[in-house]
Amino acid sequence: MDNYAELLATLTQQEQDLQFVTFNSDTALALGLAIVESARRQQLAVTVQVARNGQVLFQHAMDGATADQAEWIRRKNNVVQRFGRSSYFVGVSAKSRGEVFEDNKHLDTRDYAAHGGAFPILVKDVGIVGTVTVSGLPQAQDHALVVAALHAHLHGI
């Protein structure tokens, strides 16, 4: 997509709209299972993780997923934790400035991946309390799978 400003505005709006009132282990389980079910219906081989305050509350690798997907999740989550935005937003933001995220000499690419799929778990009046992450698809699809599940969960769809 050449229109970075429009995409960044959409990603910002998603972060504003997709916020919880509370978030606990049961919420993590329901969200994780919803993503797995969506992936199953679409016959996708992804790994899904939901974490709160650094503690993994849910993780599942679909049949056909690779061990490397867990490493991508770790690296994407580090981006969310460092920048406070979705991993997709951070990567697109760098591109919009003509930068290559991986060229940042202060961030080791072994620990950070600004690719779509990690989304901050935001609690209203609290802020970021964790991440919900998908890995295994092209980055826009990883991001979209997470956003669709968050939207369905928060809006009862």
Backbone as ProteinMPNN parsed JSONL, in Angstrom:
{"seq_chain_A": "MDNYAELLATLTQQEQDLQFVTFNSDTALALGLAIVESARRQQLAVTVQVARNGQVLFQHAMDGATADQAEWIRRKNNVVQRFGRSSYFVGVSAKSRGEVFEDNKHLDTRDYAAHGGAFPILVKDVGIVGTVTVSGLPQAQDHALVVAALHAHLHGI", "coords_chain_A": {"N_chain_A": [[0.845, -1.179, 0.0], [0.684, 2.119, -0.953], [-0.229, 4.393, 0.279], [0.694, 5.349, 3.072], [-0.067, 7.065, 5.164], [-2.844, 6.794, 5.352], [-3.088, 4.063, 6.026], [-1.676, 4.047, 8.471], [-3.368, 5.697, 9.958], [-5.635, 4.076, 10.067], [-4.616, 1.894, 11.532], [-4.009, 3.16, 13.934], [-6.575, 3.92, 14.723], [-7.69, 1.404, 15.148], [-6.287, 0.586, 17.442], [-7.296, 2.422, 19.246], [-10.004, 1.755, 19.279], [-10.146, -0.954, 20.009], [-10.189, -1.841, 22.864], [-10.149, -3.175, 26.141], [-12.314, -3.423, 29.043], [-11.759, -4.85, 31.284], [-9.257, -7.393, 31.77], [-8.504, -10.742, 31.946], [-7.378, -14.089, 32.825], [-9.366, -15.814, 31.846], [-10.448, -14.264, 29.818], [-8.255, -14.168, 28.109], [-8.09, -16.873, 27.367], [-10.563, -17.228, 26.014], [-10.225, -15.417, 23.895], [-7.902, -16.41, 22.637], [-8.804, -18.979, 21.857], [-10.821, -18.215, 20.085], [-9.349, -17.085, 18.003], [-7.916, -19.332, 17.165], [-10.035, -20.969, 16.283], [-11.013, -19.398, 14.166], [-8.755, -19.443, 12.489], [-8.682, -22.176, 11.977], [-11.093, -22.558, 10.552], [-10.374, -21.207, 8.257], [-8.37, -22.743, 7.346], [-5.656, -22.298, 8.11], [-2.211, -22.337, 8.981], [-1.04, -21.423, 11.748], [0.588, -19.923, 14.62], [-0.567, -19.011, 17.781], [-0.59, -16.629, 20.366], [-1.379, -15.403, 23.598], [-0.595, -13.054, 25.949], [-0.132, -11.716, 29.23], [1.268, -9.119, 30.984], [3.84, -10.202, 30.537], [3.459, -12.877, 31.09], [2.618, -15.89, 29.625], [-0.573, -16.687, 28.771], [-2.073, -18.101, 27.019], [-1.316, -20.291, 24.396], [-1.009, -21.697, 21.218], [-0.125, -23.886, 18.636], [-1.033, -24.463, 15.412], [-1.8, -27.41, 13.445], [0.698, -27.99, 11.102], [1.982, -25.618, 11.571], [5.12, -23.939, 12.194], [8.084, -24.328, 14.202], [9.561, -22.025, 14.22], [7.734, -19.982, 14.214], [7.041, -19.347, 16.851], [9.306, -18.018, 17.672], [9.184, -15.748, 16.04], [6.905, -14.623, 17.174], [7.857, -13.932, 19.728], [9.732, -11.931, 19.027], [8.092, -10.045, 17.713], [6.381, -9.375, 19.826], [8.203, -8.111, 21.512], [8.566, -5.726, 20.142], [6.038, -4.491, 20.419], [6.015, -4.186, 23.206], [8.184, -2.468, 23.57], [7.601, -0.172, 21.996], [4.925, 0.38, 22.393], [2.865, 0.141, 20.592], [1.072, -1.543, 17.906], [2.85, -4.189, 16.282], [2.706, -4.107, 13.54], [2.0, -1.422, 13.029], [4.362, -0.151, 13.887], [6.274, -1.103, 12.037], [5.169, -0.213, 9.558], [5.142, 2.512, 10.046], [7.894, 3.1, 10.139], [8.554, 2.516, 7.448], [7.03, 4.5, 6.222], [8.491, 6.729, 6.74], [10.622, 6.354, 5.163], [12.494, 4.661, 6.17], [14.266, 1.678, 7.158], [13.282, -0.61, 9.358], [14.87, -2.673, 10.403], [17.396, -1.628, 10.13], [17.933, -0.066, 12.315], [20.309, 0.722, 14.549], [20.199, 0.484, 17.261], [18.552, -1.527, 17.987], [18.46, -4.94, 18.174], [18.025, -7.2, 15.616], [17.656, -9.833, 16.172], [16.071, -9.811, 18.323], [13.911, -8.118, 17.854], [11.133, -7.617, 15.742], [9.493, -5.834, 13.468], [6.98, -6.595, 12.223], [3.715, -7.31, 11.078], [1.217, -8.637, 13.311], [1.454, -8.763, 16.088], [-0.402, -7.386, 18.644], [-1.256, -4.814, 20.895], [-2.656, -5.554, 24.081], [-4.984, -3.644, 25.333], [-6.218, -1.945, 28.117], [-8.842, 0.062, 29.111], [-8.223, 3.183, 30.601], [-6.009, 2.168, 31.854], [-3.94, 1.118, 30.161], [-1.425, -0.591, 28.226], [-1.46, -4.016, 28.819], [-0.591, -6.392, 27.922], [-0.098, -8.703, 25.18], [-1.534, -9.852, 22.11], [-0.938, -12.223, 19.734], [-0.226, -13.38, 16.439], [1.397, -15.601, 14.25], [2.698, -16.69, 11.141], [1.556, -16.148, 8.738], [1.497, -13.879, 5.867], [2.39, -10.567, 6.888], [0.269, -8.592, 6.974], [-1.967, -10.212, 6.989], [-1.604, -11.73, 9.333], [-1.923, -9.656, 11.191], [-4.562, -8.837, 10.572], [-6.05, -11.116, 11.287], [-5.785, -11.14, 14.065], [-6.949, -8.629, 14.711], [-9.583, -8.96, 13.772], [-10.52, -10.957, 15.507], [-10.287, -9.654, 17.987], [-12.095, -7.558, 17.579], [-14.518, -8.988, 17.219], [-14.715, -10.23, 19.736], [-14.837, -8.041, 21.524], [-17.034, -6.646, 20.639], [-19.069, -8.408, 20.559], [-19.639, -9.975, 18.287]], "CA_chain_A": [[0.0, 0.0, 0.0], [1.495, 3.32, -1.058], [-0.758, 5.44, 1.128], [1.049, 5.021, 4.443], [-0.826, 7.886, 6.104], [-4.17, 6.182, 5.515], [-2.912, 2.817, 6.761], [-1.317, 4.386, 9.852], [-4.584, 6.205, 10.607], [-6.475, 2.906, 10.337], [-3.992, 1.129, 12.615], [-4.197, 3.956, 15.154], [-7.991, 3.813, 15.091], [-7.892, 0.058, 15.702], [-5.772, 0.576, 18.813], [-8.217, 3.208, 20.066], [-11.3, 1.08, 19.347], [-10.08, -2.332, 20.51], [-9.719, -1.789, 24.243], [-10.929, -3.927, 27.121], [-12.615, -2.802, 30.326], [-10.923, -5.685, 32.146], [-8.635, -8.487, 31.033], [-8.011, -11.761, 32.869], [-7.006, -15.362, 32.196], [-10.51, -16.326, 31.084], [-10.516, -13.451, 28.599], [-7.161, -14.641, 27.254], [-8.473, -18.173, 26.832], [-11.63, -17.036, 25.027], [-9.645, -14.737, 22.735], [-7.015, -17.355, 21.964], [-9.614, -20.01, 21.206], [-11.52, -17.594, 18.955], [-8.386, -16.957, 16.907], [-7.652, -20.69, 16.683], [-11.204, -21.405, 15.52], [-11.012, -18.647, 12.913], [-7.671, -19.996, 11.671], [-9.088, -23.525, 11.57], [-12.101, -22.414, 9.488], [-9.702, -20.729, 7.055], [-7.311, -23.721, 7.076], [-4.384, -21.594, 8.243], [-1.239, -22.958, 9.884], [-0.459, -20.319, 12.506], [0.778, -20.038, 16.057], [-1.297, -17.948, 18.461], [-0.199, -16.453, 21.764], [-1.945, -14.29, 24.355], [0.22, -12.886, 27.15], [-0.432, -10.566, 30.08], [2.397, -8.745, 31.84], [4.952, -11.105, 30.31], [3.082, -14.264, 31.357], [1.83, -16.49, 28.549], [-1.832, -17.23, 29.27], [-2.595, -18.987, 25.985], [-0.489, -20.47, 23.205], [-1.358, -22.888, 20.45], [0.417, -24.007, 17.283], [-1.927, -25.262, 14.57], [-1.126, -28.408, 12.618], [1.367, -27.357, 9.978], [2.764, -24.463, 12.028], [6.534, -24.254, 12.369], [8.676, -23.9, 15.477], [10.064, -20.668, 14.03], [6.662, -19.006, 14.462], [7.14, -18.922, 18.248], [10.391, -17.023, 17.725], [8.622, -14.519, 15.46], [6.003, -14.058, 18.187], [8.694, -13.285, 20.753], [10.327, -10.723, 18.463], [7.006, -9.083, 17.487], [5.945, -8.904, 21.14], [9.203, -7.151, 22.0], [8.285, -4.442, 19.479], [4.871, -3.91, 21.091], [6.408, -3.798, 24.555], [9.111, -1.329, 23.518], [7.044, 1.012, 21.351], [3.564, 0.625, 22.834], [1.98, 0.129, 19.421], [1.094, -2.836, 17.233], [4.084, -4.421, 15.522], [2.437, -3.673, 12.165], [2.102, 0.034, 13.028], [5.77, 0.246, 14.006], [6.93, -1.381, 10.756], [4.634, 0.682, 8.527], [5.597, 3.856, 10.396], [9.281, 3.211, 9.673], [8.518, 2.598, 5.983], [6.459, 5.788, 5.813], [9.569, 7.719, 6.886], [11.707, 5.953, 4.279], [13.475, 3.931, 6.968], [14.162, 0.235, 7.263], [13.302, -0.873, 10.799], [15.988, -3.553, 10.727], [18.644, -0.863, 10.102], [18.09, 0.663, 13.57], [21.474, 0.135, 15.209], [19.945, 0.338, 18.693], [17.674, -2.675, 18.192], [18.993, -6.171, 17.596], [16.974, -7.897, 14.859], [17.414, -11.144, 16.786], [15.097, -9.609, 19.4], [12.815, -7.239, 17.444], [10.618, -7.769, 14.375], [8.36, -4.922, 13.252], [6.121, -7.206, 11.215], [2.356, -7.421, 11.597], [0.782, -9.841, 14.003], [1.393, -8.547, 17.538], [-1.291, -6.262, 18.945], [-1.281, -4.586, 22.339], [-3.893, -5.707, 24.838], [-5.174, -2.352, 25.987], [-7.324, -1.825, 29.064], [-9.217, 1.467, 29.252], [-7.753, 3.885, 31.802], [-4.843, 1.466, 32.396], [-2.904, 1.074, 29.129], [-1.057, -1.919, 27.717], [-1.253, -5.039, 29.846], [-0.093, -7.604, 27.293], [-0.119, -8.796, 23.722], [-2.153, -10.989, 21.428], [-0.05, -12.321, 18.584], [-0.343, -14.47, 15.474], [2.519, -15.702, 13.323], [2.624, -17.774, 10.168], [0.991, -15.639, 7.493], [2.037, -12.563, 5.541], [2.167, -9.709, 8.041], [-1.046, -7.953, 6.986], [-2.939, -11.245, 7.345], [-1.421, -11.983, 10.768], [-2.544, -8.514, 11.877], [-6.009, -8.86, 10.338], [-6.621, -12.215, 12.059], [-5.847, -10.662, 15.447], [-7.911, -7.525, 14.797], [-10.934, -9.51, 13.601], [-10.885, -11.654, 16.744], [-10.494, -8.634, 19.022], [-13.345, -6.858, 17.26], [-15.621, -9.898, 17.508], [-14.794, -10.437, 21.177], [-15.208, -6.81, 22.217], [-18.309, -6.135, 20.16], [-20.032, -9.494, 20.612], [-20.02, -10.397, 16.933]], "C_chain_A": [[0.887, 1.238, 0.0], [1.029, 4.424, -0.121], [-0.526, 5.094, 2.597], [0.22, 5.797, 5.448], [-2.197, 7.276, 6.384], [-4.078, 4.89, 6.327], [-2.567, 3.102, 8.221], [-2.515, 4.92, 10.624], [-5.514, 5.05, 10.965], [-5.923, 2.107, 11.51], [-4.133, 1.853, 13.954], [-5.632, 3.84, 15.644], [-8.297, 2.438, 15.693], [-7.436, 0.005, 17.157], [-6.682, 1.366, 19.746], [-9.532, 2.471, 20.294], [-11.262, -0.256, 20.078], [-9.447, -2.379, 21.896], [-10.698, -2.504, 25.165], [-11.26, -3.049, 28.321], [-11.815, -3.529, 31.401], [-10.332, -6.794, 31.278], [-8.066, -9.471, 32.038], [-7.7, -13.048, 32.094], [-8.14, -15.95, 31.368], [-10.686, -15.56, 29.776], [-9.462, -13.922, 27.608], [-7.515, -15.968, 26.596], [-9.531, -18.021, 25.738], [-11.086, -16.407, 23.751], [-8.748, -15.685, 21.944], [-7.786, -18.424, 21.215], [-10.367, -19.452, 19.996], [-10.588, -17.455, 17.751], [-8.092, -18.332, 16.311], [-8.817, -21.184, 15.83], [-11.291, -20.69, 14.169], [-9.944, -19.19, 11.963], [-8.05, -21.376, 11.139], [-10.097, -23.454, 10.423], [-11.454, -22.009, 8.167], [-8.561, -21.652, 6.622], [-5.924, -23.063, 7.062], [-3.495, -22.312, 9.252], [-0.494, -21.85, 10.618], [-0.191, -20.742, 13.938], [0.151, -18.81, 16.684], [-0.799, -17.863, 19.899], [-0.937, -15.253, 22.352], [-1.161, -14.226, 25.656], [-0.226, -11.634, 27.906], [0.755, -10.336, 31.0], [3.544, -9.749, 31.757], [4.649, -12.568, 30.578], [2.213, -14.784, 30.222], [0.605, -17.156, 29.174], [-2.455, -18.215, 28.294], [-1.569, -19.075, 24.87], [-0.894, -21.764, 22.529], [-0.726, -22.799, 19.065], [-0.494, -24.948, 16.499], [-1.119, -26.358, 13.867], [-0.545, -27.699, 11.395], [2.162, -26.118, 10.352], [4.212, -24.904, 12.233], [7.03, -23.723, 13.707], [9.168, -22.457, 15.396], [8.995, -19.611, 14.327], [6.681, -18.509, 15.905], [8.234, -17.876, 18.416], [9.934, -15.7, 17.135], [7.689, -13.843, 16.47], [6.804, -13.322, 19.248], [9.23, -11.949, 20.251], [9.269, -9.642, 18.195], [6.513, -8.511, 18.819], [6.913, -7.894, 21.731], [8.985, -5.768, 21.394], [7.11, -3.751, 20.166], [5.265, -3.398, 22.471], [7.322, -2.574, 24.556], [8.454, -0.052, 23.022], [5.602, 1.321, 21.754], [2.547, 0.692, 21.716], [2.012, -1.26, 18.814], [2.39, -2.961, 16.432], [3.916, -3.98, 14.068], [2.559, -2.157, 12.059], [3.568, 0.463, 13.036], [6.505, 0.02, 12.685], [6.479, -0.443, 9.655], [5.097, 2.112, 8.781], [7.038, 4.086, 9.926], [9.319, 3.355, 8.157], [8.014, 3.957, 5.51], [7.486, 6.917, 5.906], [10.766, 7.394, 5.989], [12.807, 5.201, 5.001], [13.234, 2.429, 6.87], [14.323, -0.087, 8.746], [14.532, -1.675, 11.201], [17.344, -2.828, 10.706], [18.889, -0.073, 11.381], [19.201, 0.006, 14.381], [21.278, -0.074, 16.706], [19.065, -0.864, 19.026], [18.219, -3.889, 17.453], [17.855, -6.92, 16.894], [16.751, -9.325, 15.355], [16.344, -11.047, 17.869], [13.877, -8.79, 19.004], [12.439, -7.482, 15.984], [9.373, -6.889, 14.241], [7.536, -5.408, 12.066], [4.75, -7.416, 11.849], [2.08, -8.728, 12.293], [0.719, -9.704, 15.504], [0.605, -7.268, 17.803], [-1.323, -6.067, 20.452], [-2.656, -4.897, 22.929], [-4.002, -4.452, 25.685], [-6.392, -2.408, 26.893], [-7.574, -0.343, 29.279], [-8.779, 1.99, 30.614], [-6.581, 3.19, 32.492], [-3.691, 1.528, 31.405], [-2.63, -0.354, 28.706], [-0.796, -2.867, 28.877], [-0.718, -6.334, 29.247], [-0.154, -7.532, 25.788], [-0.937, -9.993, 23.282], [-1.466, -11.046, 20.071], [-0.33, -13.564, 17.751], [0.891, -14.432, 14.588], [2.287, -16.881, 12.391], [2.104, -17.364, 8.816], [1.754, -14.395, 7.07], [1.569, -11.558, 6.602], [0.792, -9.035, 8.092], [-2.129, -8.953, 7.381], [-2.82, -11.634, 8.816], [-2.157, -10.902, 11.564], [-4.062, -8.585, 11.764], [-6.69, -9.966, 11.143], [-6.782, -11.805, 13.521], [-6.935, -9.606, 15.598], [-9.346, -8.042, 14.672], [-11.395, -10.213, 14.878], [-11.128, -10.672, 17.882], [-11.825, -7.919, 18.81], [-14.551, -7.732, 17.607], [-15.8, -10.083, 19.013], [-15.339, -9.197, 21.882], [-16.588, -6.288, 21.833], [-19.365, -7.23, 20.022], [-20.511, -9.985, 19.266], [-19.652, -11.854, 16.728]], "O_chain_A": [[1.749, 1.384, 0.867], [1.815, 5.301, 0.237], [-1.427, 4.608, 3.281], [-0.161, 5.251, 6.483], [-2.649, 7.251, 7.528], [-4.897, 4.653, 7.214], [-3.115, 2.46, 9.117], [-2.666, 4.632, 11.811], [-6.114, 5.043, 12.04], [-6.679, 1.688, 12.386], [-4.351, 1.22, 14.987], [-5.876, 3.679, 16.84], [-9.077, 2.332, 16.639], [-8.126, -0.559, 18.006], [-6.821, 1.012, 20.917], [-10.111, 2.552, 21.377], [-12.249, -0.646, 20.702], [-8.338, -2.88, 22.082], [-11.913, -2.439, 24.983], [-10.579, -2.058, 28.586], [-11.265, -2.908, 32.311], [-10.839, -7.094, 30.197], [-7.25, -9.103, 32.883], [-7.755, -13.077, 30.865], [-7.901, -16.521, 30.304], [-11.032, -16.144, 28.749], [-9.735, -14.059, 26.415], [-7.269, -16.162, 25.406], [-9.41, -18.613, 24.665], [-11.449, -16.82, 22.649], [-8.833, -15.749, 20.718], [-7.462, -18.743, 20.07], [-10.528, -20.147, 18.993], [-10.999, -17.684, 16.613], [-8.026, -18.479, 15.091], [-8.6, -21.758, 14.763], [-11.606, -21.309, 13.153], [-10.201, -19.373, 10.773], [-7.769, -21.702, 9.985], [-9.981, -24.189, 9.443], [-11.911, -22.404, 7.094], [-7.868, -21.371, 5.644], [-5.136, -23.248, 6.134], [-3.978, -22.831, 10.258], [0.555, -21.392, 10.166], [-0.674, -21.773, 14.405], [0.313, -17.697, 16.184], [-0.609, -18.88, 20.567], [-1.1, -14.225, 21.695], [-1.068, -15.216, 26.382], [-0.636, -10.638, 27.311], [1.194, -11.244, 31.706], [4.146, -10.105, 32.771], [5.495, -13.425, 30.321], [1.187, -14.186, 29.896], [0.726, -18.066, 29.995], [-3.261, -19.061, 28.682], [-1.015, -18.061, 24.444], [-1.096, -22.79, 23.179], [-0.788, -21.76, 18.408], [-0.695, -26.098, 16.891], [0.097, -26.242, 13.715], [-1.225, -26.908, 10.742], [2.937, -25.614, 9.54], [4.493, -26.087, 12.421], [6.462, -22.787, 14.269], [9.186, -21.75, 16.403], [9.325, -18.472, 14.655], [6.362, -17.346, 16.151], [8.096, -16.953, 19.218], [10.26, -14.64, 17.669], [7.693, -12.618, 16.596], [6.458, -12.201, 19.622], [9.188, -10.95, 20.969], [9.521, -8.459, 18.425], [6.258, -7.312, 18.93], [6.497, -6.932, 22.376], [9.197, -4.755, 22.06], [7.178, -2.558, 20.461], [4.885, -2.292, 22.855], [7.234, -1.737, 25.455], [8.709, 1.029, 23.554], [5.109, 2.416, 21.481], [1.466, 1.254, 21.895], [2.873, -2.071, 19.158], [2.948, -1.968, 15.967], [4.873, -3.53, 13.438], [3.154, -1.652, 11.107], [3.964, 1.343, 12.272], [7.283, 0.875, 12.262], [7.303, 0.071, 8.898], [5.409, 2.843, 7.841], [7.358, 5.143, 9.382], [10.029, 4.212, 7.631], [8.506, 4.5, 4.522], [7.36, 7.937, 5.229], [11.794, 8.069, 6.045], [13.929, 5.109, 4.504], [12.137, 1.978, 6.54], [15.388, 0.141, 9.32], [15.161, -1.39, 12.22], [18.333, -3.36, 11.21], [19.949, 0.536, 11.526], [19.056, -1.125, 14.844], [22.093, -0.733, 17.352], [18.856, -1.185, 20.196], [18.411, -3.85, 16.237], [16.839, -7.235, 17.516], [15.759, -9.956, 14.992], [15.778, -12.057, 18.287], [12.894, -8.767, 19.745], [13.3, -7.546, 15.107], [8.332, -7.175, 14.832], [7.414, -4.726, 11.048], [4.658, -7.675, 13.049], [2.617, -9.777, 11.937], [-0.005, -10.461, 16.152], [0.911, -6.208, 17.257], [-1.408, -7.037, 21.205], [-3.686, -4.55, 22.35], [-3.227, -4.229, 26.616], [-7.463, -2.861, 26.488], [-6.656, 0.418, 29.586], [-8.944, 1.327, 31.638], [-6.198, 3.578, 33.596], [-2.588, 1.944, 31.759], [-3.496, -1.223, 28.813], [-0.024, -2.57, 29.788], [-0.42, -7.277, 29.98], [-0.248, -6.456, 25.197], [-1.024, -11.005, 23.977], [-1.413, -10.051, 19.348], [-0.626, -14.639, 18.272], [1.371, -13.36, 14.222], [1.759, -17.92, 12.786], [2.19, -18.124, 7.852], [2.58, -13.895, 7.835], [0.474, -11.693, 7.147], [0.211, -8.923, 9.172], [-3.103, -8.584, 8.037], [-3.836, -11.847, 9.478], [-2.913, -11.2, 12.489], [-4.768, -8.41, 12.758], [-7.802, -9.769, 11.634], [-7.805, -12.095, 14.14], [-7.753, -9.684, 16.514], [-10.228, -7.593, 15.404], [-12.55, -10.069, 15.279], [-12.071, -10.839, 18.655], [-12.583, -7.706, 19.755], [-15.503, -7.255, 18.226], [-16.928, -10.091, 19.504], [-16.211, -9.306, 22.744], [-17.23, -5.577, 22.605], [-20.427, -7.007, 19.44], [-21.671, -10.37, 19.12], [-19.889, -12.404, 15.653]]}, "name": "protein", "num_of_chains": 1, "seq": "MDNYAELLATLTQQEQDLQFVTFNSDTALALGLAIVESARRQQLAVTVQVARNGQVLFQHAMDGATADQAEWIRRKNNVVQRFGRSSYFVGVSAKSRGEVFEDNKHLDTRDYAAHGGAFPILVKDVGIVGTVTVSGLPQAQDHALVVAALHAHLHGI"}
